[in-house]
Amino acid sequence: MKSILVPVGSSKNAQSHLQYAVDFAEAFGAKVYVVQIYNVYTKSGTMIKVDDILERESLDFLNNHVAKVNTKNVQVVVKTFKGKLVDTLELVCKTLDIDLIMLEPRTNSIKDEVYLGKTSGKIIKQTNIPALIVPEGYQYKSINSILMAIKSAVINKTDALAPLVSFKKQFNATVNLLLVKTPMHSDEDLLVNDDLKAIASTIKESENATTFQGVLEHYKDFNPDLLCVVRRKRGFFTKIWEKNNILKRDFYVSTLPVLVLSGLK
């Protein structure tokens, strides 16, 4: 874990979120990239160089934002980018060799009932970058127990587990694997390979309609400090992510940080 990306919006939680990111990066000896992505829609004939103005204002905003937190011994780099959110983030993460993107649940939503706002929800749904969703106002602490919930133990991408392995190693954490047997599961889905066995301290099977329901049923049994799930086209957040906004009433473990891995297959 060497490079962490922190997109910055206009939420009231932005300062505490960045402080968490810095504290987290310090533990790993990682670099933090604080970024803001903007797009420009101008009318034909506009004479003012809007791009230059927005870039300058964005950089000033980010520098003032970083100045409000204790950066400790962490290298914090401020950057702005022009473009569409998802495409630009994908390109930035590839160019900067980002290991993890750290997200606020709500980057600009002011509705208390919202868990993931439209921007954060879009990043999680439409990118394939490993992400850590940090609850609002959450203070950094060691991660001692991790609950990983999956419906298939099939792993075709050798590096998909890298963020989880890094977390386990850094914090000497216990990883409890919850293998959820859904109605459409196959026998192959339940075969835990050597890579997962090497990570997991315990393995528990559960029969539920979805992985999400399995987590809701069992997460209190493990009392984890972190929930780990996997991106799939029809995966963990299928039922609640039909829209980019996700409500707290639909996600009862919103007090935990959530590590979202890229797809295993």
Beta strands, then each sheet from edge to edge (+ up, - down):
strand 1: 3-7
strand 2: 31-38
strand 3: 76-82
strand 4: 100-103
strand 5: 114-116
strand 6: 131-133
strand 7: 145-150
strand 8: 174-181
strand 9: 202-207
strand 10: 226-230
strand 11: 246-247
strand 12: 258-261
sheet 1: 3+ 2+ 1+ 4+ 6+ 12- 10- 7- 8- 9-
sheet 2: 5+ 11-
end
